């Protein structure tokens, strides 16, 4: 139980977030804000009831960079959201309850990040990984977001991407939707899928 703090927690909170600039997720539209200074956002929070939570990976933008990786890691904005501590506490309790119920053979959780205008080859590789994780009985959070720069996906492309993810899940025997798609097509959205649990 003692290890359930920040050492085991996958998301960074408040001052644990190291990026200088962040994009905030609009809770109504699911769209990302212009880059804002993390320190300014933290100053504006009511710390008694609110928390800043990082929802994207630190190193995703600069993952290929060799010499440039460290610089990009520091300067590239990350995606964050402001959450109500009470709501988050209730969600975490529910998550733990679900984890206990599905503990046998689920393995560790995985995250797959997709952008709505993803290259078809890249999408194919990521869907293969999704099928592999689900086949292993893992819980997979699919994070979908729009790139700040570059081509924006059409609504038809967004719907087609959701369909491809659903088809991939349906091809894995025993896989199911643990938490429905939440967010906005073309904006920021999350989707939680679960591979077949041993013995179920």
Beta strands, then each sheet from edge to edge (+ up, - down):
strand 1: 21-24
strand 2: 36-37
strand 3: 50-54
strand 4: 78-84
strand 5: 110-115
strand 6: 139-145
strand 7: 176-183
strand 8: 189-194
sheet 1: 2+ 1- 4- 3+
sheet 2: 5+ 6+ 8- 7+
end
